[in-house]
């Protein structure tokens, strides 16, 4: 189960949520992700990932939702500083993903839900900009 969670996180949560250039600055970001799976006997520890986002990364928010070529965005909406989306993935990370991100210029909070094979996983991401990319 931890392997599945890691694969999902690595494939989807890192670029997981669309970034709007108006709401997000390029630079070096820290993403702290917590995952919860109903019925799982123990809580998974949070993961901490650091990633550099370029100007190109933040220009087209629909291209930064996922790096998985097996995923297709089937719904995308933006309202003020909030973005919501839904995507369908096939292959190893098959399932329906839905998410929401609220931007605060140099920080954002995101929630994401995965529904796959009768299972549900909920993820929360708290991100903050640390500065310029190294």
ChimeraX commands (.cxc) that place a marker at each C-alpha (Angstrom):
marker #1 position 0.00,0.00,0.00 radius 0.5
marker #1 position 2.86,2.41,0.78 radius 0.5
marker #1 position 4.37,1.68,-2.65 radius 0.5
marker #1 position 1.10,2.59,-4.36 radius 0.5
marker #1 position 0.89,5.80,-2.33 radius 0.5
marker #1 position 4.47,6.73,-3.22 radius 0.5
marker #1 position 3.94,6.08,-6.92 radius 0.5
marker #1 position 0.79,8.19,-6.91 radius 0.5
marker #1 position 2.54,10.95,-5.01 radius 0.5
marker #1 position 5.61,10.94,-7.23 radius 0.5
marker #1 position 3.58,10.87,-10.43 radius 0.5
marker #1 position 0.75,13.19,-9.55 radius 0.5
marker #1 position 1.19,15.18,-6.38 radius 0.5
marker #1 position 4.48,16.84,-7.22 radius 0.5
marker #1 position 3.08,18.66,-10.22 radius 0.5
marker #1 position -0.31,17.75,-8.97 radius 0.5
marker #1 position -2.25,20.85,-9.06 radius 0.5
marker #1 position -2.49,23.37,-11.86 radius 0.5
marker #1 position -0.47,26.50,-11.29 radius 0.5
marker #1 position -1.66,29.86,-12.47 radius 0.5
marker #1 position 1.07,32.33,-13.41 radius 0.5
marker #1 position -1.10,35.11,-11.93 radius 0.5
marker #1 position -1.24,33.29,-8.60 radius 0.5
marker #1 position 2.07,31.48,-8.36 radius 0.5
marker #1 position 5.62,32.73,-8.68 radius 0.5
marker #1 position 8.33,30.70,-10.32 radius 0.5
marker #1 position 11.07,29.45,-8.01 radius 0.5
marker #1 position 12.04,26.77,-5.54 radius 0.5
marker #1 position 9.04,25.31,-3.73 radius 0.5
marker #1 position 8.56,22.97,-0.78 radius 0.5
marker #1 position 5.53,20.67,-0.91 radius 0.5
marker #1 position 4.45,18.82,2.22 radius 0.5
marker #1 position 1.92,16.11,1.39 radius 0.5
marker #1 position -0.22,14.11,3.79 radius 0.5
marker #1 position -2.19,11.10,2.62 radius 0.5
marker #1 position -5.13,9.35,4.20 radius 0.5
marker #1 position -6.78,6.14,3.14 radius 0.5
marker #1 position -10.03,5.15,4.87 radius 0.5
marker #1 position -9.67,1.78,6.58 radius 0.5
marker #1 position -5.88,1.88,6.71 radius 0.5
marker #1 position -4.80,0.86,10.24 radius 0.5
marker #1 position -1.89,3.27,10.50 radius 0.5
marker #1 position -1.41,6.84,9.38 radius 0.5
marker #1 position 1.13,7.43,6.60 radius 0.5
marker #1 position 3.85,9.96,7.47 radius 0.5
marker #1 position 3.90,13.22,5.52 radius 0.5
marker #1 position 6.26,13.52,2.58 radius 0.5
marker #1 position 8.39,16.57,1.88 radius 0.5
marker #1 position 9.43,17.33,-1.69 radius 0.5
marker #1 position 11.29,20.35,-3.04 radius 0.5
marker #1 position 10.87,21.32,-6.67 radius 0.5
marker #1 position 11.95,24.14,-8.96 radius 0.5
marker #1 position 9.15,25.66,-11.06 radius 0.5
marker #1 position 10.21,27.73,-14.07 radius 0.5
marker #1 position 8.32,30.53,-15.82 radius 0.5
marker #1 position 7.25,27.99,-18.43 radius 0.5
marker #1 position 5.90,25.67,-15.71 radius 0.5
marker #1 position 3.57,28.31,-14.31 radius 0.5
marker #1 position 2.34,29.71,-17.65 radius 0.5
marker #1 position -0.09,26.96,-18.64 radius 0.5
marker #1 position -1.64,25.53,-15.49 radius 0.5
marker #1 position -3.33,22.68,-17.35 radius 0.5
marker #1 position 0.07,21.31,-18.39 radius 0.5
marker #1 position 1.39,21.19,-14.82 radius 0.5
marker #1 position -1.38,19.15,-13.24 radius 0.5
marker #1 position 0.37,15.89,-14.06 radius 0.5
marker #1 position 3.45,14.55,-15.83 radius 0.5
marker #1 position 1.80,11.15,-16.39 radius 0.5
marker #1 position 1.19,10.63,-20.12 radius 0.5
marker #1 position -1.61,8.18,-19.23 radius 0.5
marker #1 position -3.69,10.95,-17.64 radius 0.5
marker #1 position -6.21,13.20,-19.38 radius 0.5
marker #1 position -7.77,16.29,-17.84 radius 0.5
marker #1 position -11.54,15.94,-18.22 radius 0.5
marker #1 position -12.61,19.06,-16.31 radius 0.5
marker #1 position -10.80,22.28,-15.39 radius 0.5
marker #1 position -12.20,25.45,-13.82 radius 0.5
marker #1 position -10.69,28.61,-12.41 radius 0.5
marker #1 position -12.45,31.14,-10.21 radius 0.5
marker #1 position -10.46,34.00,-8.67 radius 0.5
marker #1 position -7.53,32.36,-6.85 radius 0.5
marker #1 position -9.01,28.84,-6.87 radius 0.5
marker #1 position -8.51,26.11,-9.46 radius 0.5
marker #1 position -10.50,22.86,-9.57 radius 0.5
marker #1 position -9.84,19.93,-11.87 radius 0.5
marker #1 position -10.67,16.35,-12.61 radius 0.5
marker #1 position -8.63,13.85,-14.59 radius 0.5
marker #1 position -8.80,10.25,-15.66 radius 0.5
marker #1 position -5.69,8.08,-15.64 radius 0.5
marker #1 position -5.05,4.65,-17.13 radius 0.5
marker #1 position -2.15,2.26,-16.65 radius 0.5
marker #1 position -0.32,1.88,-13.34 radius 0.5
marker #1 position -2.04,4.90,-11.74 radius 0.5
marker #1 position -5.50,4.18,-13.14 radius 0.5
marker #1 position -8.35,6.02,-11.51 radius 0.5
marker #1 position -10.30,9.24,-11.33 radius 0.5
marker #1 position -8.53,12.12,-9.62 radius 0.5
marker #1 position -10.13,15.36,-8.54 radius 0.5
marker #1 position -8.55,18.31,-6.84 radius 0.5
marker #1 position -8.70,21.90,-5.72 radius 0.5
marker #1 position -5.95,24.46,-5.14 radius 0.5
marker #1 position -6.20,27.84,-3.43 radius 0.5
marker #1 position -3.31,30.21,-4.14 radius 0.5
marker #1 position -1.72,32.81,-1.89 radius 0.5
marker #1 position 1.02,34.06,-4.30 radius 0.5
marker #1 position 4.02,32.41,-2.57 radius 0.5
marker #1 position 2.05,29.55,-1.03 radius 0.5
marker #1 position -0.89,27.31,-1.84 radius 0.5
marker #1 position -3.07,24.68,-0.21 radius 0.5
marker #1 position -4.39,21.76,-2.24 radius 0.5
marker #1 position -6.64,18.80,-1.74 radius 0.5
marker #1 position -6.80,15.81,-4.05 radius 0.5
marker #1 position -8.95,12.70,-4.06 radius 0.5
marker #1 position -8.23,9.45,-5.91 radius 0.5
marker #1 position -10.90,6.88,-6.61 radius 0.5
marker #1 position -9.59,3.60,-8.00 radius 0.5
marker #1 position -10.73,-0.01,-7.85 radius 0.5
marker #1 position -13.21,0.71,-5.06 radius 0.5
marker #1 position -10.55,2.46,-2.96 radius 0.5
marker #1 position -10.33,6.14,-2.02 radius 0.5
marker #1 position -7.24,8.10,-1.06 radius 0.5
marker #1 position -7.26,11.70,0.08 radius 0.5
marker #1 position -4.20,13.92,-0.14 radius 0.5
marker #1 position -3.46,17.40,1.17 radius 0.5
marker #1 position -0.57,19.51,-0.02 radius 0.5
marker #1 position 0.74,22.59,1.75 radius 0.5
marker #1 position 3.26,24.37,-0.43 radius 0.5
marker #1 position 5.40,27.43,0.01 radius 0.5
marker #1 position 7.94,29.20,-2.13 radius 0.5
marker #1 position 11.43,29.11,-0.61 radius 0.5
marker #1 position 13.08,31.51,-3.05 radius 0.5
marker #1 position 14.88,31.38,-6.35 radius 0.5
marker #1 position 15.76,28.03,-7.91 radius 0.5
marker #1 position 19.23,26.80,-6.96 radius 0.5
marker link #1:1,2 radius 0.2
marker link #1:2,3 radius 0.2
marker link #1:3,4 radius 0.2
marker link #1:4,5 radius 0.2
marker link #1:5,6 radius 0.2
marker link #1:6,7 radius 0.2
marker link #1:7,8 radius 0.2
marker link #1:8,9 radius 0.2
marker link #1:9,10 radius 0.2
marker link #1:10,11 radius 0.2
marker link #1:11,12 radius 0.2
marker link #1:12,13 radius 0.2
marker link #1:13,14 radius 0.2
marker link #1:14,15 radius 0.2
marker link #1:15,16 radius 0.2
marker link #1:16,17 radius 0.2
marker link #1:17,18 radius 0.2
marker link #1:18,19 radius 0.2
marker link #1:19,20 radius 0.2
marker link #1:20,21 radius 0.2
marker link #1:21,22 radius 0.2
marker link #1:22,23 radius 0.2
marker link #1:23,24 radius 0.2
marker link #1:24,25 radius 0.2
marker link #1:25,26 radius 0.2
marker link #1:26,27 radius 0.2
marker link #1:27,28 radius 0.2
marker link #1:28,29 radius 0.2
marker link #1:29,30 radius 0.2
marker link #1:30,31 radius 0.2
marker link #1:31,32 radius 0.2
marker link #1:32,33 radius 0.2
marker link #1:33,34 radius 0.2
marker link #1:34,35 radius 0.2
marker link #1:35,36 radius 0.2
marker link #1:36,37 radius 0.2
marker link #1:37,38 radius 0.2
marker link #1:38,39 radius 0.2
marker link #1:39,40 radius 0.2
marker link #1:40,41 radius 0.2
marker link #1:41,42 radius 0.2
marker link #1:42,43 radius 0.2
marker link #1:43,44 radius 0.2
marker link #1:44,45 radius 0.2
marker link #1:45,46 radius 0.2
marker link #1:46,47 radius 0.2
marker link #1:47,48 radius 0.2
marker link #1:48,49 radius 0.2
marker link #1:49,50 radius 0.2
marker link #1:50,51 radius 0.2
marker link #1:51,52 radius 0.2
marker link #1:52,53 radius 0.2
marker link #1:53,54 radius 0.2
marker link #1:54,55 radius 0.2
marker link #1:55,56 radius 0.2
marker link #1:56,57 radius 0.2
marker link #1:57,58 radius 0.2
marker link #1:58,59 radius 0.2
marker link #1:59,60 radius 0.2
marker link #1:60,61 radius 0.2
marker link #1:61,62 radius 0.2
marker link #1:62,63 radius 0.2
marker link #1:63,64 radius 0.2
marker link #1:64,65 radius 0.2
marker link #1:65,66 radius 0.2
marker link #1:66,67 radius 0.2
marker link #1:67,68 radius 0.2
marker link #1:68,69 radius 0.2
marker link #1:69,70 radius 0.2
marker link #1:70,71 radius 0.2
marker link #1:71,72 radius 0.2
marker link #1:72,73 radius 0.2
marker link #1:73,74 radius 0.2
marker link #1:74,75 radius 0.2
marker link #1:75,76 radius 0.2
marker link #1:76,77 radius 0.2
marker link #1:77,78 radius 0.2
marker link #1:78,79 radius 0.2
marker link #1:79,80 radius 0.2
marker link #1:80,81 radius 0.2
marker link #1:81,82 radius 0.2
marker link #1:82,83 radius 0.2
marker link #1:83,84 radius 0.2
marker link #1:84,85 radius 0.2
marker link #1:85,86 radius 0.2
marker link #1:86,87 radius 0.2
marker link #1:87,88 radius 0.2
marker link #1:88,89 radius 0.2
marker link #1:89,90 radius 0.2
marker link #1:90,91 radius 0.2
marker link #1:91,92 radius 0.2
marker link #1:92,93 radius 0.2
marker link #1:93,94 radius 0.2
marker link #1:94,95 radius 0.2
marker link #1:95,96 radius 0.2
marker link #1:96,97 radius 0.2
marker link #1:97,98 radius 0.2
marker link #1:98,99 radius 0.2
marker link #1:99,100 radius 0.2
marker link #1:100,101 radius 0.2
marker link #1:101,102 radius 0.2
marker link #1:102,103 radius 0.2
marker link #1:103,104 radius 0.2
marker link #1:104,105 radius 0.2
marker link #1:105,106 radius 0.2
marker link #1:106,107 radius 0.2
marker link #1:107,108 radius 0.2
marker link #1:108,109 radius 0.2
marker link #1:109,110 radius 0.2
marker link #1:110,111 radius 0.2
marker link #1:111,112 radius 0.2
marker link #1:112,113 radius 0.2
marker link #1:113,114 radius 0.2
marker link #1:114,115 radius 0.2
marker link #1:115,116 radius 0.2
marker link #1:116,117 radius 0.2
marker link #1:117,118 radius 0.2
marker link #1:118,119 radius 0.2
marker link #1:119,120 radius 0.2
marker link #1:120,121 radius 0.2
marker link #1:121,122 radius 0.2
marker link #1:122,123 radius 0.2
marker link #1:123,124 radius 0.2
marker link #1:124,125 radius 0.2
marker link #1:125,126 radius 0.2
marker link #1:126,127 radius 0.2
marker link #1:127,128 radius 0.2
marker link #1:128,129 radius 0.2
marker link #1:129,130 radius 0.2
marker link #1:130,131 radius 0.2
marker link #1:131,132 radius 0.2
marker link #1:132,133 radius 0.2
marker link #1:133,134 radius 0.2
view
